[in-house]
Amino acid sequence: MLEVVPGGACPTRLRPMSRRRYVKRDVVQAGLDADADAAWEVGLREAARIAARADELQALRELGTLERAEPPASATKSPGAD
């Protein structure tokens, strides 16, 4: 790979990149990839947690338990709505 370096009469002189820069770039990219993978896994765990909670709420609705735990409709009216 070539990189642009300043210098001389030619403002865009090209020279090969050193191996050290390739290694540094590889290390940085590996770190970014690891961060992205970790964020993806966090998202998957959160989605699984939400799905499990939805399943739990659905089971409670089917048993009739959730309906008793919800506030009555009269409790949700705003004052002065009559």
Legacy VTK file of the C-alpha trace (Angstrom):
# vtk DataFile Version 3.0
C-alpha trace
ASCII
DATASET POLYDATA
POINTS 82 float
0.000 0.000 0.000
1.170 3.535 -0.696
0.741 6.628 1.411
0.970 10.288 0.496
3.809 12.115 2.235
4.576 15.822 2.117
7.919 17.029 0.878
9.949 18.519 -1.960
8.563 20.225 -5.022
6.015 17.457 -5.556
3.247 17.884 -2.939
2.020 14.283 -3.271
5.128 12.105 -3.235
4.273 8.426 -2.708
6.191 5.809 -0.745
5.373 2.300 0.479
3.844 2.016 3.949
5.983 0.316 6.555
5.063 -3.075 7.997
4.702 -1.435 11.419
1.816 0.685 10.152
0.098 -2.387 8.728
0.413 -4.157 12.076
-0.894 -1.124 13.981
-3.840 -0.842 11.601
-4.560 -4.560 12.031
-4.496 -4.239 15.826
-6.829 -1.230 15.759
-9.197 -2.986 13.354
-9.201 -6.112 15.536
-10.148 -3.968 18.537
-12.967 -2.315 16.596
-14.204 -5.712 15.422
-14.190 -7.030 18.991
-16.164 -3.989 20.185
-18.704 -4.447 17.400
-19.074 -8.152 18.235
-19.600 -7.352 21.912
-22.235 -4.739 21.083
-23.998 -7.220 18.789
-24.072 -9.831 21.570
-25.471 -7.280 24.030
-28.217 -6.508 21.530
-29.011 -10.190 21.095
-29.209 -10.719 24.871
-31.495 -7.691 25.223
-33.768 -8.963 22.442
-33.933 -12.385 24.114
-34.768 -10.755 27.462
-37.574 -8.716 25.882
-38.958 -11.780 24.082
-38.921 -13.804 27.315
-40.752 -10.994 29.153
-43.338 -10.795 26.364
-43.874 -14.560 26.631
-44.290 -14.236 30.399
-46.831 -11.438 30.049
-48.756 -13.427 27.430
-48.883 -16.434 29.752
-50.190 -14.219 32.557
-52.872 -12.802 30.254
-53.941 -16.321 29.276
-54.219 -17.275 32.955
-56.209 -14.129 33.704
-53.649 -13.010 36.290
-52.492 -9.944 34.406
-55.980 -8.513 34.008
-56.443 -8.481 37.794
-53.089 -6.758 38.241
-53.974 -3.925 35.827
-55.600 -0.802 37.265
-59.334 -0.462 36.696
-60.419 1.749 33.811
-61.817 4.341 36.229
-58.354 4.787 37.755
-56.908 5.832 34.412
-59.356 8.711 33.803
-57.880 12.150 34.145
-59.453 14.472 36.733
-62.170 16.696 35.338
-62.716 14.501 32.264
-66.431 14.117 33.109
LINES 1 83
82 0 1 2 3 4 5 6 7 8 9 10 11 12 13 14 15 16 17 18 19 20 21 22 23 24 25 26 27 28 29 30 31 32 33 34 35 36 37 38 39 40 41 42 43 44 45 46 47 48 49 50 51 52 53 54 55 56 57 58 59 60 61 62 63 64 65 66 67 68 69 70 71 72 73 74 75 76 77 78 79 80 81
